[in-house]
Amino acid sequence: MVDREKFGERHSCFACGCKFYDMHRSPPLCPKCGADVSKPPKIIEEVKDLPPADIEEEEEEIPEELDEKSIEVDTEEDLGAGEEEADD
């Protein structure tokens, strides 16, 4: 068995997730990213007891339905589908 006490304490980096022994160094620094792992990062606690925020909802304007009279439709004659081009 390996005497793990000579390597110091085992740590896990908060920034990159690397696992390493501190080799009895103070402060323990991550060998990959150099982050100080002696102080854990601040954890933001979820606030559950707050009432929901009052958000004013704006009503969307829905366009009126179009009348059949106001809709213009192009016919084949308007598009020129009935005409054939001559190849020379």
KOLLO-461327 format. One line per 2 residues: number of its first residue (from 1); for each residue x, y, z of N, C-alpha, C. Coordinates in steps of 0.02 Angstrom, whole numbers, plus 32768, in hexadecimal, padded with zeros to 4 digits. Example, Ala and Ser with C-alpha at 12.3 -4.5 7.8 and 13.67 -1.06 7.14 Angstrom:
// residues 2
1	8294/7EE4/8186/8267/7F1F/8186/8294/7F5B/8186  8282/7F90/8162/82AC/7FCB/8165/8285/8002/818A
//
This chain:
// residues 88
1	8029/7FC4/8000/8000/8000/8000/802B/803F/8000  800E/8072/7FE3/8032/80B2/7FDF/8021/80DB/801D
3	8053/80F9/803A/8049/8124/8074/802E/8167/805B  7FEC/8170/8060/7FCC/81AC/8044/7FD6/81EA/806F
5	7FEA/81E1/80AD/7FF5/821A/80D9/802E/8246/80C1  805E/8229/809D/8096/8251/8086/8082/827F/804C
7	8048/8272/802D/8030/829C/7FF6/8004/82D6/8010  7FEF/82D3/804E/7FC4/8307/806A/7F7B/82F5/8061
9	7F52/8328/8061/7F0A/831D/805C/7EF4/831B/8012  7EC1/82F5/8006/7EA7/82F1/7FC2/7E72/8327/7FB9
11	7E75/8349/7F80/7E47/8380/7F72/7E28/8375/7F2D  7DF2/8397/7F22/7DD1/8399/7EE0/7DC7/83E2/7ECF
13	7DE0/83F7/7E95/7DDD/843D/7E81/7D95/8452/7E74  7D83/848C/7E8D/7D3F/84A6/7E83/7D37/84C2/7E3C
15	7D6D/84D7/7E1E/7D69/84F7/7DDC/7D6A/84C4/7DA4  7D99/8495/7DA5/7D9F/8467/7D6C/7D8F/841E/7D7C
17	7D89/840E/7DBC/7D76/83CA/7DCF/7DB1/839A/7DD7  7DED/83B3/7DD0/7E29/8389/7DD6/7E31/8370/7E1F
19	7E42/8330/7E26/7E4F/8314/7E69/7E9A/8310/7E72  7EB2/8326/7EAD/7EFA/8327/7EB8/7F08/8327/7F03
21	7F47/8318/7F15/7F5F/831D/7F5A/7F84/835F/7F61  7F7F/837E/7F9C/7F9D/83C0/7FA5/7FE7/83BF/7FB5
23	8005/8384/7FC0/804C/837C/7FCF/8062/83A8/800B  8034/83B1/803A/803E/83D8/8078/804E/8421/8068
25	8038/843C/8031/8044/8482/8020/8009/84AB/8038  8018/84E9/804A/7FE3/8515/8061/7FE8/8556/803A
27	7FB8/856F/801A/7F76/8552/800E/7F79/851D/7FD7  7F4C/84EE/7FD9/7F4B/84BA/7FA5/7F32/84D8/7F63
29	7F5D/84D5/7F2F/7F4C/84F0/7EED/7F43/84B7/7EBC  7F12/84BD/7E91/7F04/848A/7E5E/7F3F/8489/7E2C
31	7F5A/844E/7E1D/7F92/844B/7DEE/7F7D/845A/7DA6  7F3D/8453/7D95/7F27/8460/7D51/7F17/84AA/7D45
33	7EEC/84C7/7D6F/7ED6/850B/7D62/7EF1/853F/7D93  7F10/8528/7DCA/7F2D/8557/7DFA/7EFD/8574/7E2C
35	7EC0/855B/7E2F/7E8D/8575/7E5D/7E9E/8561/7EA5  7E90/858F/7ED3/7E99/8581/7F1A/7E5D/855A/7F33
37	7E69/851C/7F4A/7E32/84F1/7F60/7E2A/84F0/7FAC  7E4D/851D/7FCE/7E47/851E/8017/7E04/853D/802C
39	7DE7/8568/8003/7DA7/8586/8013/7D74/8570/7FDE  7D3F/854F/7FF3/7D0B/853B/7FC3/7CE7/8578/7FA7
41	7CCE/8574/7F6A/7CAA/85AE/7F4E/7C69/85BA/7F73  7C52/85F8/7F6F/7C13/860A/7F90/7BDA/85E9/7F6A
43	7BAD/85CB/7F8F/7B73/85AA/7F71/7B37/85D8/7F7B  7B16/85E6/7F45/7ADB/8610/7F48/7AA0/85E5/7F5B
45	7A81/85F7/7F93/7A48/85D0/7FAB/7A09/85E6/7F84  79E0/85B6/7F75/79A2/85C4/7F53/7970/85E4/7F84
47	7950/8617/7F6C/791E/8639/7F95/78DA/861E/7F7F  78B9/85FA/7FAC/787B/85D9/7F9B/783E/85FD/7FB6
49	7846/8627/7FE9/780D/8645/800A/77F8/8688/7FED  7816/869F/7FB7/7804/86DF/7F9A/77C4/86D8/7F71
51	7799/8709/7F74/775C/8706/7F4B/7770/8712/7F01  7747/86FA/7ED3/7757/8705/7E8D/7755/874F/7E7B
53	7780/8762/7E4E/7784/87A9/7E3A/7746/87BC/7E12  7730/87FB/7E1D/76F7/8814/7DF8/770E/882B/7DB4
55	76F8/8809/7D81/770B/8819/7D3D/76CC/882D/7D18  76CE/8868/7CFB/7694/887F/7CD6/7698/8862/7C8F
57	7664/883F/7C7D/7663/8820/7C3B/7641/884F/7C0A  7661/885A/7BD1/7645/8884/7B9E/761B/8859/7B70
59	75E0/8873/7B5F/75B5/884D/7B32/75CD/8858/7AEB  75D1/8822/7AC6/75E6/8827/7A80/75A8/8838/7A56
61	75B4/8864/7A27/757E/8876/79FA/7579/8841/79C3  753E/8824/79BD/7534/87F1/798B/7514/8813/794E
63	7532/880B/7913/7516/882C/78D8/74D1/8810/78C8  74A7/883C/78AF/7464/8826/789C/746A/87F8/7860
65	7439/87CD/7859/743A/879F/7821/7431/87C6/77E0  7454/87B1/77AD/7451/87D3/776D/7411/87C0/7748
67	73F3/87F2/772A/73B8/87E4/7701/73CE/87C6/76BF  73A4/879D/76A2/73B5/8780/7661/73BA/87B6/762C
69	7399/87ED/7635/739A/8823/7604/73DE/8847/7605  73FD/884A/763F/743C/886F/7644/7479/8846/7630
71	7470/8806/7625/74A8/87DB/7611/74AD/87DB/75C5  74E9/87EA/75AC/74F5/87E9/7564/751B/87A9/7553
73	7503/8785/7521/7523/8748/750C/7538/8750/74C3  7577/8740/74B6/758F/8742/7471/7579/8704/744C
75	755D/870E/7412/7548/86D5/73E9/7581/86C0/73BC  757A/8689/7399/75AE/8671/736C/75BA/86A3/7334
77	7585/86C5/731E/758C/86F7/72E9/75B5/8732/7302  75AB/8745/7342/75D1/877D/735D/761B/876B/7364
79	7629/872C/7371/766E/8715/7379/7690/8706/7337  766A/8701/7301/7687/86F4/72C0/7693/86AA/72B4
81	766E/867E/72D4/7678/8637/72CC/765D/861F/7289  762E/8643/726B/7611/862E/722C/763D/863F/71F0
83	766E/866A/71F8/7699/867E/71C1/76D4/8650/71BB  76E6/863F/717E/7720/8615/7173/7756/8640/7153
85	7793/8635/7167/77CB/865A/714A/77E5/8636/710E  77F5/865A/70DA/780F/863B/709D/785A/8633/70A3
87	7873/85F7/7090/78BB/85EB/7090/78D6/85FA/704B  7906/8625/7044/7924/8635/7003/796A/861A/6FFE
//
